Amino acid sequence: MLDIDSFSRYLNIFLFLVLVNSLLSRFALINSPISPAPGVSSMYFAVAFMIIFALWYGIWGAFSAYLGCMIGAGILADMPFSVNVIWSLADLWQVLIPLAAFAYFKVNIRMRTKKDIAVFVIFACLLNNLVGALWGAFMLAFNGIIQWTEFFVTFEGWFIGNLVTTLIIVPLLLRFVTPYVQQTKSYVRGYWI
């Protein structure tokens, strides 16, 4: 059960993570956009931090990924709001899938065993990024933001870019920074709240 002090702490963390995710999303788009898809980056390194934040701060980190995407990759990239609300769910799927898998399989987020690494690769690299890229590219094409003929190049750039950044950034931070985060009051034990 959350008391008022805990709620206040997590609300502040949530708001801070929304800001960080928004800035990371925007910077990734400016740094390496995929033409012609607005809001899509070939090296969307923001997703790696979003996954880490979800694993460290539970559902607070997951929801901050959704809002961070809406702001940084949607609103600031002039994505129509009606599309942005649905399209930004891609980033939510990309963090909820590993969060649920890590909780279900009781993964040590410090990545200590072969099982931990296998769950990470399957659910935090492959499946989540596949779902996110399919959802995002489909929503862009379905809503007329890109042509259907541009679906595959958008999907491919999204998936490969996210896969690469996730494989490089997430394991390092989980292995070497998690021990410090786990010592703070802000760390969410049990993954959700």
C-alpha positions as CSV (number, residue, x, y, z in Angstrom):
1,M,0.0,0.0,0.0
2,L,1.3,3.4,-0.9
3,D,1.3,6.0,1.9
4,I,1.3,9.8,1.1
5,D,5.1,10.1,1.3
6,S,5.6,7.2,-1.1
7,F,3.0,8.5,-3.5
8,S,4.6,11.9,-3.5
9,R,8.0,10.4,-4.1
10,Y,6.8,8.3,-7.0
11,L,4.8,11.1,-8.5
12,N,7.9,13.3,-8.5
13,I,9.9,10.4,-10.1
14,F,7.2,9.9,-12.7
15,L,7.2,13.6,-13.7
16,F,11.0,13.7,-13.8
17,L,11.0,10.5,-16.0
18,V,8.4,12.0,-18.3
19,L,10.7,15.0,-18.8
20,V,13.8,12.8,-19.4
21,N,11.9,10.5,-21.8
22,S,10.5,13.5,-23.7
23,L,14.0,15.0,-24.1
24,L,15.6,11.7,-25.1
25,S,12.8,11.0,-27.6
26,R,13.1,14.4,-29.2
27,F,16.9,14.2,-29.3
28,A,16.8,10.8,-30.9
29,L,14.4,12.0,-33.6
30,I,16.6,15.1,-34.4
31,N,19.7,13.0,-34.4
32,S,18.7,10.2,-36.7
33,P,15.2,10.4,-38.2
34,I,13.7,7.8,-40.6
35,S,12.4,9.6,-43.7
36,P,9.5,9.8,-44.4
37,A,8.1,8.7,-41.0
38,P,7.6,11.6,-38.6
39,G,8.3,10.6,-35.0
40,V,10.5,7.6,-35.9
41,S,14.2,7.4,-35.4
42,S,16.7,4.8,-36.8
43,M,18.6,5.0,-33.5
44,Y,15.8,5.6,-30.9
45,F,18.1,5.2,-27.9
46,A,15.3,6.6,-25.7
47,V,13.7,3.2,-25.7
48,A,16.6,1.6,-23.9
49,F,16.3,4.2,-21.1
50,M,12.5,3.7,-21.0
51,I,13.0,0.0,-20.5
52,I,15.5,0.6,-17.7
53,F,13.2,3.1,-16.0
54,A,10.3,0.7,-16.2
55,L,12.4,-2.1,-14.6
56,W,13.7,0.3,-11.9
57,Y,10.5,2.3,-11.2
58,G,7.7,-0.2,-12.2
59,I,4.5,1.1,-13.7
60,W,5.6,4.7,-13.0
61,G,8.5,4.2,-15.4
62,A,6.2,2.5,-17.9
63,F,3.6,5.2,-18.0
64,S,6.4,7.8,-18.2
65,A,7.6,6.1,-21.4
66,Y,4.1,6.5,-23.0
67,L,3.9,10.2,-22.0
68,G,7.5,10.8,-22.9
69,C,6.9,9.4,-26.4
70,M,3.7,11.5,-26.8
71,I,5.6,14.7,-26.0
72,G,9.0,14.1,-27.4
73,A,8.3,12.0,-30.5
74,G,4.7,13.1,-31.1
75,I,3.8,16.6,-30.0
76,L,7.2,18.1,-30.6
77,A,7.4,16.3,-34.0
78,D,4.0,17.8,-35.0
79,M,2.2,14.4,-35.0
80,P,-1.6,15.0,-35.1
81,F,-2.9,14.5,-31.5
82,S,-5.6,12.0,-32.6
83,V,-2.9,9.8,-34.0
84,N,-0.3,10.5,-31.3
85,V,-2.5,9.2,-28.5
86,I,-2.8,5.7,-30.2
87,W,0.6,5.7,-31.9
88,S,2.5,6.4,-28.7
89,L,1.2,3.1,-27.2
90,A,4.1,1.6,-29.2
91,D,6.5,2.8,-26.5
92,L,4.2,1.6,-23.7
93,W,4.2,-1.9,-25.3
94,Q,8.0,-1.8,-25.6
95,V,8.4,-1.3,-21.8
96,L,5.4,-3.3,-20.5
97,I,6.4,-6.5,-22.2
98,P,9.8,-6.7,-20.5
99,L,8.3,-5.5,-17.2
100,A,5.7,-8.2,-17.2
101,A,8.1,-10.9,-18.4
102,F,10.7,-10.0,-15.7
103,A,8.1,-10.1,-13.0
104,Y,6.5,-13.4,-14.3
105,F,9.9,-15.2,-14.7
106,K,11.3,-13.7,-11.5
107,V,14.3,-12.3,-13.4
108,N,17.2,-10.7,-11.4
109,I,17.5,-7.4,-13.2
110,R,21.2,-7.4,-12.5
111,M,21.4,-10.0,-15.2
112,R,23.3,-12.7,-13.2
113,T,22.1,-16.0,-14.8
114,K,21.6,-17.5,-18.3
115,K,17.8,-17.4,-17.6
116,D,18.0,-13.7,-16.8
117,I,19.9,-13.0,-20.1
118,A,17.5,-15.3,-22.1
119,V,14.4,-13.5,-20.8
120,F,16.1,-10.1,-21.5
121,V,16.9,-11.0,-25.1
122,I,13.5,-12.6,-25.9
123,F,11.2,-10.1,-24.1
124,A,13.3,-6.8,-23.7
125,C,15.0,-6.9,-27.1
126,L,13.1,-9.0,-29.6
127,L,9.4,-9.4,-28.8
128,N,8.9,-5.9,-27.3
129,N,10.6,-4.1,-30.1
130,L,8.9,-6.2,-32.7
131,V,5.5,-5.4,-31.2
132,G,6.4,-1.7,-30.9
133,A,7.7,-1.4,-34.4
134,L,4.7,-3.2,-35.9
135,W,2.2,-1.2,-33.9
136,G,3.9,2.1,-34.7
137,A,4.5,1.6,-38.4
138,F,0.9,0.2,-38.8
139,M,-0.6,3.2,-37.0
140,L,1.4,5.6,-39.1
141,A,0.2,3.9,-42.3
142,F,-3.3,3.3,-41.2
143,N,-3.8,7.0,-40.3
144,G,-2.2,8.2,-43.5
145,I,0.9,9.7,-42.0
146,I,3.0,7.5,-44.3
147,Q,2.0,5.5,-47.4
148,W,1.5,1.8,-47.1
149,T,4.4,1.3,-49.5
150,E,6.6,2.9,-46.8
151,F,5.4,0.6,-44.0
152,F,8.2,-1.9,-44.3
153,V,11.1,0.6,-44.4
154,T,9.5,2.4,-41.3
155,F,9.1,-0.9,-39.5
156,E,12.5,-2.2,-40.4
157,G,14.3,1.0,-39.3
158,W,12.3,1.2,-36.1
159,F,12.9,-2.4,-35.1
160,I,16.6,-2.7,-36.0
161,G,17.4,0.7,-34.4
162,N,15.6,-0.2,-31.2
163,L,17.1,-3.7,-31.1
164,V,20.6,-2.4,-31.5
165,T,20.3,0.3,-28.9
166,T,18.5,-2.0,-26.4
167,L,21.2,-4.7,-26.8
168,I,24.0,-2.2,-26.2
169,I,22.6,0.1,-23.4
170,V,20.2,-1.9,-21.3
171,P,22.5,-4.8,-20.1
172,L,25.3,-2.5,-19.1
173,L,23.0,-0.2,-17.0
174,L,21.1,-3.1,-15.5
175,R,24.3,-4.9,-14.6
176,F,26.4,-2.0,-13.3
177,V,23.9,0.8,-12.2
178,T,21.1,-1.3,-10.8
179,P,22.9,-2.1,-7.5
180,Y,23.1,1.6,-6.8
181,V,19.5,2.3,-7.7
182,Q,18.3,-0.6,-5.6
183,Q,19.8,1.1,-2.5
184,T,17.5,4.1,-2.9
185,K,14.0,4.6,-1.6
186,S,12.8,5.3,-5.2
187,Y,13.5,1.7,-6.5
188,V,10.3,-0.2,-6.9
189,R,10.5,-3.7,-5.5
190,G,8.2,-6.2,-7.1
191,Y,8.1,-4.4,-10.4
192,W,4.7,-2.7,-10.4
193,I,4.3,-0.1,-7.6
